[in-house]
Amino acid sequence: CPPVIAVKLTGAPRDGVGPQDVALELIAATFANNFNKNKILEFVGDGIANLSMEYRMGIDVMTTESAALSSIWCTDEKTQEYLKDHGREEEYRLLKPEAGAYYDGLIEIDLSKTECMIALPFHPSHAVPIREFKEHMEEMLREVEKKGQEIKGENGKPFSIMSHMRDGEFYPDQALISGCCGGLFENIVAVADILKGYGISGEKLNLGVNPASLPVMADLMDQGIAGELAVCGVTLRPAICGPCFGVTDVPADN
């Protein structure tokens, strides 16, 4: 029987902080020291009630990157309502710890203190708050570039990332909002809200969106959000497994 770790969530996320930020905070704190390795994560705490079902899914699907074996969450009325919306209400079960439940370890996350995060190459556990990245950008990027050279080896093509830093800012070539974590409806709607009134130049960033499922894609179309994204210059793609590792896309050289 694998060990079980309680992940106690308290508070509520601040505006602009998404499920990926919470997940990256968890991964950064637990991957390198093997704290979650081959263990079951059990999400508990009153903070769960402050999260939508998609927000919970966004965190949950990324727990794999912390080396956890699997995870399970307490359920509530939001879970029941979600299953009802998807024609599966009869499958709802109330899940919560029994009185006196004992765990093999504990992780506490105050959602109100979670910051917007960025994961640097070459693993999601290399995550830091974006605030911290902006304060130490040149130093961090030089470390990444050095590591990239080591990975490529002496005979490999030179690896460079410093060229993406200009005037104290970082400029990526390509961005992809995708997968079972990023392609959820709420995530994509947030992107549409951010881009409203803004046009992405064809000579600059290439931004693609892969919805996580056909129902998500259909809802984006029905509500006119897909059209808003297209007008902003976003490339909408099929709901498909693969974008995480480059399928349907050609990554920029280097």
Disulfide bonds with the S-S distance in Angstrom:
none
